[in-house]
Amino acid sequence: MSDQRKADTKMPPAQQTQSNAAEQQNCAVCGKAITKTPIKRMGNFHCSVYCAEQGRERMENLDLEKIDFAALGPVVDRFMSTCQECPLVLKCREVRPFCGAYFEELHDDISMRWCCHAIYALSCMLSDGSVTRDVVQKVIKKAEEIARGRGNAGVSTVTLAMATGELMEDFSYAPYPDVPPPPPAEEHDHYLACVQCDKKFMDECLRETEEAEENLPQVEAQLDFPYCGHMRYEMSSMLLNPKVDMDKIKKLIDKSRKVMKEKEYKGGHFRIHYLALGRSIKNK
């Protein structure tokens, strides 16, 4: 469905709060107030298809040589450097297209600003058919509840982790066939989206990520097999929620190990982590 058609279609019950969200956030491109149903792309809200397209084109035309990554802060360098040490990067690139199959569609379910990396994580949960859309919608509701409760501008990856950490409760395991969805016709490279992020949302993300970093040593102490560095940060972020303890983290790691063997991967790849996580959250 085109963006314009979405804008003109009556919203289902799950999307009724969209208009309120539009009142809370100005257009991510022009900065003007959003007075109608927003056009949502890359986790951002836009006042029009025109501005949504402007945002997309800016991402596509980023000049890497002009980006000052150091300006984003040392925590970004530490976070991104985990990829340089990871033995799983080729697998990461191999599965990236179909893991993002639901990226655009999931924008229909959000009612506030979201980090595009967090939306991609939700899409990963749906990448083999073992996790239902109901589970993902449950996660979205909890993450937005936490973000609003903390007075945040939107849902960051840290907020998402706090939500999934609280919701995960079923650590039983059963194998599932691997039925990946077809990759989207147009793949959106969200990996450099941080450099296009507005300062308020970015500052929230960096502050919370630095806070979560303090939990990294105790998470890494539980790992005896290769595990995505970004997912290590994610589990560290879960521990910022007082309803999450190390016992839950240990059980998730154990389930990830089982899913890893099921898929015949060589480590706790991000897809493995999110599948294990999604399967640990009950539908109701």
C-alpha positions as a printed Julia matrix, in Angstrom:
284×3 Matrix{Float64}:
  0.0     0.0    0.0
  1.35    3.45  -0.89
  2.04    6.07   1.76
 -0.7     8.31   0.37
 -3.23    5.49   0.5
 -2.27    4.8    4.1
 -2.79    8.45   4.92
 -6.3     8.41   3.43
 -7.43    5.11   4.93
 -9.4     4.93   8.15
 -7.17    3.7   10.94
 -7.92    0.35  12.65
 -8.3     0.28  16.47
 -4.62   -0.54  16.99
 -3.69    2.78  15.37
 -6.2     5.13  17.0
 -3.51    6.91  19.03
 -1.59    7.97  15.91
 -3.24   11.38  15.71
 -2.34   12.13  19.32
  1.24   11.17  18.57
  1.21   13.58  15.64
  0.22   16.4   17.99
  3.15   15.53  20.27
  5.83   15.55  17.57
  6.56   17.94  14.75
  7.54   16.72  11.3
 11.02   15.19  11.33
 11.98   17.03   8.13
 10.32   20.45   8.01
  9.72   20.86  11.75
  6.11   21.97  11.28
  3.24   20.67  13.39
  1.58   17.52  12.08
 -2.14   18.25  11.73
 -3.3    15.03  10.07
 -2.46   11.35  10.12
  1.36   11.23   9.97
  3.39    9.48   7.31
  5.8     7.2    9.18
  9.19    6.14   7.89
 12.44    5.1    9.57
 10.74    5.49  12.95
 10.0     9.16  12.25
  6.7    10.97  11.83
  6.27   13.27   8.8
  3.58   15.78   7.92
  3.4    14.72   4.28
  4.59   12.22   1.7
  6.83   15.0    0.37
  8.71   15.32   3.68
  8.88   11.54   4.08
 10.52   11.33   0.65
 12.92   14.14   1.58
 13.98   12.17   4.63
 14.53    9.03   2.57
 16.62   10.87   0.02
 18.8    12.41   2.72
 19.6     8.94   4.03
 20.37    7.62   0.56
 22.69   10.53  -0.21
 24.73   10.54   2.99
 28.39   11.3    2.33
 30.36    9.09   4.71
 33.48   11.2    4.28
 31.69   14.21   5.76
 30.34   12.42   8.82
 32.13   13.08  12.09
 31.42    9.9   14.02
 33.52   11.16  16.93
 30.96   13.91  17.41
 28.39   11.27  18.32
 30.34   10.46  21.47
 32.68    7.71  22.71
 29.88    5.33  23.59
 28.94    5.17  19.88
 32.49    4.21  18.98
 32.56    1.49  21.63
 29.18    0.2   20.51
 30.05    0.16  16.81
 33.51   -1.29  17.38
 31.95   -4.55  18.52
 31.31   -5.34  14.83
 35.04   -5.15  14.09
 35.7    -7.89  16.64
 32.73  -10.08  15.75
 33.07  -13.44  13.9
 29.43  -13.27  12.81
 29.47  -10.25  10.5
 29.2   -12.17   7.22
 26.09  -13.97   8.47
 24.77  -10.61   9.58
 25.01   -9.24   6.06
 23.59  -12.45   4.57
 20.31  -12.38   6.51
 19.88   -8.62   6.75
 17.46   -8.26   3.79
 14.8   -10.73   4.91
 15.18   -9.8    8.58
 13.91   -6.38   7.57
 10.92   -7.75   5.66
  8.39   -6.27   8.1
 10.23   -3.01   8.76
  7.83   -0.77   6.8
  4.7    -2.66   7.81
  5.46   -2.35  11.52
  5.25    1.43  11.29
  1.47    0.91  11.2
  1.6    -0.28  14.82
  3.69    2.45  16.46
  2.06    5.51  18.04
  5.16    7.58  18.85
  8.7     8.17  17.64
 10.83    4.99  17.4
 14.5     4.38  16.74
 14.62    2.61  13.39
 17.05    0.04  14.83
 14.37   -0.9   17.37
 11.79   -1.39  14.6
 14.27   -3.56  12.74
 14.62   -5.67  15.91
 10.86   -6.26  15.9
 11.05   -7.32  12.26
 13.81   -9.79  13.15
 11.49  -11.45  15.67
  9.13  -12.25  12.8
 11.82  -13.65  10.51
 11.07  -17.37  10.74
  7.33  -17.59  11.5
  7.75  -18.77  15.1
  6.79  -15.41  16.67
  3.35  -13.91  16.06
  2.44  -10.33  15.21
  0.42  -10.26  18.45
  3.63  -10.72  20.43
  5.3    -7.87  18.58
  2.31   -5.61  19.17
  2.46   -6.49  22.86
  6.13   -5.45  22.89
  5.32   -2.17  21.11
  2.64   -1.32  23.67
  4.96   -2.02  26.61
  7.91   -0.14  25.08
  5.79    2.96  24.42
  4.38    2.75  27.94
  7.91    2.74  29.37
  9.07    5.56  27.09
  6.16    7.78  28.07
  6.61    6.91  31.73
 10.25    8.01  31.56
  9.32   11.21  29.73
 11.34   10.17  26.67
 10.99   11.62  23.19
 10.57    8.14  21.75
 11.4     4.45  21.96
 15.13    3.78  21.74
 16.82    0.37  21.59
 17.38    0.7   25.34
 13.67    1.29  25.95
 12.81   -1.67  23.75
 15.2    -3.86  25.74
 13.63   -2.77  29.02
 10.22   -3.76  27.61
 11.23   -7.15  26.22
 13.2    -7.95  29.36
 10.11   -7.37  31.45
  7.8    -9.33  29.14
  9.94  -12.43  28.57
  8.77  -15.24  30.83
  8.48  -18.48  28.83
 11.95  -19.99  28.49
 10.79  -23.4   27.31
 12.12  -24.5   23.95
 10.67  -26.21  20.9
 12.27  -26.25  17.43
 10.61  -24.5   14.51
 11.16  -24.8   10.77
 13.02  -21.85   9.29
 10.59  -20.08   6.97
 12.14  -16.68   6.26
  9.91  -14.11   4.54
 10.83  -12.8    1.11
 13.05   -9.72   1.33
 11.35   -6.37   0.72
 11.39   -4.94  -2.78
 13.32   -1.97  -1.43
 15.8    -2.49   1.4
 16.37    0.46   3.7
 19.88    0.73   5.1
 19.19    2.05   8.6
 22.68    1.43   9.94
 23.73    5.08   9.56
 20.43    6.52  10.69
 22.0     7.74  13.94
 23.74   10.57  12.09
 20.34   11.8   10.9
 18.72   11.54  14.34
 17.53   14.7   16.08
 19.63   15.85  19.03
 17.03   15.34  21.77
 16.36   11.73  20.83
 20.05   11.05  20.26
 21.01   12.5   23.66
 18.46   10.25  25.35
 19.8     7.22  23.53
 23.45    7.96  24.35
 22.7     8.68  28.0
 20.77    5.44  28.43
 23.34    3.41  26.49
 26.12    4.68  28.74
 24.01    3.75  31.75
 23.47    0.25  30.35
 27.2    -0.17  29.68
 27.76   -0.52  33.4
 25.96   -3.87  33.22
 28.09   -5.26  30.38
 30.66   -7.1   32.55
 28.04   -9.18  34.35
 26.28  -10.04  31.07
 29.51  -11.02  29.32
 30.47  -13.2   32.28
 27.52  -15.46  31.36
 28.63  -16.03  27.76
 30.82  -18.93  26.69
 30.05  -18.79  22.95
 30.25  -15.99  20.35
 27.48  -13.45  20.81
 26.65  -10.27  18.89
 28.15   -7.27  20.66
 25.04   -5.19  20.08
 22.92   -7.88  21.7
 25.26   -7.83  24.7
 24.41   -4.17  25.06
 20.75   -5.07  24.66
 20.82   -7.52  27.54
 22.7    -4.93  29.6
 19.89   -2.5   28.83
 17.29   -5.01  30.02
 18.84   -4.81  33.48
 17.93   -1.12  33.71
 14.39   -2.34  34.28
 14.06   -3.3   37.98
 11.76   -6.16  36.97
 14.67   -7.88  35.16
 17.39   -9.81  36.97
 20.39  -11.89  35.93
 18.39  -15.09  36.24
 16.23  -13.95  33.32
 19.3   -13.01  31.31
 20.86  -16.44  31.91
 17.68  -18.16  30.75
 17.54  -16.04  27.6
 21.17  -16.85  26.8
 20.46  -20.54  27.23
 17.46  -20.32  24.92
 19.52  -18.38  22.36
 22.07  -21.2   22.42
 19.32  -23.69  21.55
 17.95  -21.53  18.74
 21.52  -21.1   17.46
 21.91  -24.87  17.18
 18.47  -25.16  15.59
 19.43  -22.72  12.85
 22.99  -24.11  12.59
 24.53  -20.7   13.21
 27.96  -20.34  14.78
 27.01  -17.91  17.51
 24.42  -15.67  19.11
 23.75  -13.64  15.98
 21.26  -10.76  16.28
 18.6   -12.81  14.47
 19.13  -15.72  16.88
 18.84  -13.38  19.86
 15.6   -11.76  18.72
 14.0   -15.07  17.76
 14.81  -16.49  21.19
 13.53  -13.32  22.79
 10.3   -13.22  20.82
  9.59  -16.88  21.56
 10.0   -16.12  25.27
  7.08  -13.66  25.29
  3.58  -15.08  25.57
  0.81  -14.0   23.19
 -1.53  -13.01  25.99
